[in-house]
Amino acid sequence: MKQIILGATLINEGRQVVGSVCLSDERIESIYIGVDQASELPDELLQGAEIVDAHGLWLLPGCIDDQVHFREPGLTHKGDIAHESRAAVAGGVTSYMDMPNVKPPTVTLEALLDKRQRAQETSWANYAFYFGGTNDNAPEACAIDPALIPGYKLFLGASTGNMLVDSEEALDYFFAHAPKLIATHCESEEIITRNKELYRQRYDGHPPIEAHPLIRSREACYASSHSAIERAKRLGARLHVLHLSTAEEMELFSAAPLSPEKRITAEVCVHHLWFTDEDYSRLGNRIKWNPAVKTARDREALRQALVEGRIDVIATDHAPHTLADKEGDALTAASGGPLVQHSLLMMLELAHEGLWSPELVVEKMAHAPAQLFGVRERGYIRTGYYADLVLVDPHQETTVTKESLYSKCGWSPLEGYTFSHRIVATWVNGQIAYRDGQLTSRPPVHALTFA
């Protein structure tokens, strides 16, 4: 069936224009700029079409989140592909790239194909899965069909899943031979280990959450990011550094626009743009992430780097845990939290506050991930592209309540917050998956394909 989204304000490719968009099957069939009345459209287009009245609403390309942890397989008491992808589409995220630190970890072709099959059967959004690097699998990993993956994930500072890559031989092999982008978690394990012992002694074995950004310190972040960048330059790797969190790291990245010549790129996550260490006293372990949320100065530097172009994409690092997992001190509480349902609203809220434009949000959450990873026919509102779209009401508020959450873990660090915008509807491959506060029916989904 054809659908016509009538009279929306399209926010796409750096501008806002009123227009109407016709969807047919899974794709955008036609775009009518300046047309906001059905009477202005061809009669044959209207015949049998469902009209979606979008006057006064924003139409954006669906977001592409390049870093999520949907916990399947093996960690499904925390989250799973079905629940977390529902949260994604409720938040306007229509495609995601999932990380390999599950059980078993995604470090073999068999494990990768298993995850793809699971997603095809249960996901509500389009999907891709990183291939995990280890100290032992570099030659096999680099021989995998690059069309199957967005890239390789290397943990250069141990996070969750016991996937630390610290062999110089393995690192050099990946950085010299990987046929796709290498995405890195950069924190120095040596510095963190030293800091853990220091703060364990200082607090009789139980450092409070406020010590977390001191244990997983700015020095640990900078040292690891700097080392990865130097290795990439030396060996010619295509490097993408994830979830940057410090002002100092911003000096390591170029403000040049995305292009094939920009071989080293940067990602920031919504929590590092939103929270600061002053929020630990109020939210405690609910905002414990690796890398840690740091100071207001760091947050300001990240925001500025985003506007300047030093940071190329915005992601979530959506990583659900049960509240029981989040109990404990700075050393024992689990790191990570659920954010994919509200990431777009968070960034539009900062646009509403005047930090940047809605066009920049679309650039960093849809266009840039598509360009950076070479995602085919997604990330833009273009004729012939897949109809992955999100309709936003800029005048209706959204209050985050426990009852409104779709993530399996059932909590959010944003509970009680009221956003200035509302997600009205989300299309995945031309089918409405979420509308007026409710999931509809599971849409057709596809593995992302890459240029």
Summary of the structure (lengths in Angstrom):
residues: 451
radius of gyration: 21.3
end to end distance: 29.3
largest distance: 76.1
contacts: 1669
relative contact order: 0.16
helix: 33%
strand: 23%
